[in-house]
Amino acid sequence: MKLEMITEGLKELLLENNYKPATIDFYEREWNKVRAFLINEYNDTEFEMDKGLKYLEKQYGFISRYNEGGLSQQRVQLLRVIHMLEDYSLHKVLTRRYYASKNPLSLNNYYSDIYNAYTTYLETNELATSTKNHYKKISTIFLDYLSQTDVSRIEEISLNDCNAYLKTLAGYSFKTVEQKICGLRHFLRYLYSEQRIIENYAEKIHMPAVSKTAKIPSVWNLDELKTMISVIDRNSPIGKRDYAMIVLASVLGLRIGDIKNLRFSNFNWEKKELSIIQHKTHKPLTLPIPDAVGWAIIDYIKNARPSYFESDIIFLKHMPPFEPIGEENHMGQIIVRYMRKAGIDRRGKKHSGFHSLRHSAGSMLLEMDTPLPIITNILGHSDPDVTAVYLKIDIQKLAECVLPLEEFEND
């Protein structure tokens, strides 16, 4: 499709969706640059995704700098320009890869009623809040897509409509596509159960082509983990909090959702045990508390935790109003900050969130020849089915391996 036809249609959609004039001006400036590139390199204005990526490389050194980890977030957003052009040329819709709170999706009354009924249904399910929010977001995007493609009634959707929507996900990572498909399938199963659609499309939709294959979860090696931990300022209140949260993830393998929800009642200090109902699986989990982990938590509670007596949640924000850490805040930014401070190379697409620490706990237990049933029990993947003696031994071995006790002496 010619670039002129694409940009004409896109501008109409931007106006219809109440994009700010300044934002539209930005897109038009970039479109003009792309047009000049196409004429200069190909002597016509026929647009394809490969040509768009070549434009980004020539104009901004995009691909090279991205692979080297030296691309700023502002430059990364330029990929949005090219994705918009590609998506419109393929699907004649405005697919939004960035969802700013200042410009939310707005559904018509008919689709809003369907969305509201679905959200009411979600609240009756024992799903994690983050999962519910994810499903709500996916359903909104899908309904907006249907509206843009002139599907006026939900009963009219077909398998082709579902698969055509999935094609707009091309370019995302395998994991992201997988998560979005999971959300879409849940919504489609709901529509089928409510007899809003006549076929269960959830069982028939296929995986679209993606740009990246599935990866083995990235983990930290022992030296990297020690280096990252060593730069945390344990004399500051925030440092004490971050330190305690990080050792909980890297030694006990706790998910960040469980760490954020820890309460004083979860700890039995006499038995040196931590007992929780896991946020993701809703299954009970009891783990022994190694001294290294216990002292880190006690140090935070006694010497750093803000005086906030209306909550028994242990880990809090350190800015007014000193409330518990939000559901959507996965705290990945603190890991990135300490990696930078420690000079740890983030190139090669290393995962840099709390979940990478959880992966590392499992990996190092495996390296210590820990039996798989014990690893799955420590990480909370199955019901307890091993003796507490063996469980305690393996966690103590992990604590000694990752975090030598001399590094945890109480200040």
Secondary structure, 3 states (H helix, E strand, C coil): CEHHHHHHHHHHHHHHCCCCHHHHHHHHHHHHHHHHHHHHHHCCCECCHHHHHHHHHHHHCHHHHHHCCCCCHHHHCHHHHHHHHHHHHHHCCCCCCCCCCCCCCCCCHHHHHHHHHHHHHHCCCCCCHHHHHHHHHHHHHHHHHHHHCCCCCHHHCCHHHHHHHHHCCCCCCHHHHHHHHHHHHHHHHHHHHCCCCCCCHHHCCCCCCCCCCCCCCCCCCHHHHHHHHHCCCCCCHHHHHHHHHHHHHHHHCCCHHHHHCCEHHHEECCCCEEEEECCCCCCEEEEECCHHHHHHHHHHHHHCCCCCCCCCECCECCCCCCCECCCCCCCHHHHHHHHHHHCCCCCCCCCCCHHHHHHHHHHHHHHCCCCHHHHHHHCCCCCCCCCHHHHHHHHHHHHHHHCCHHHHCCC
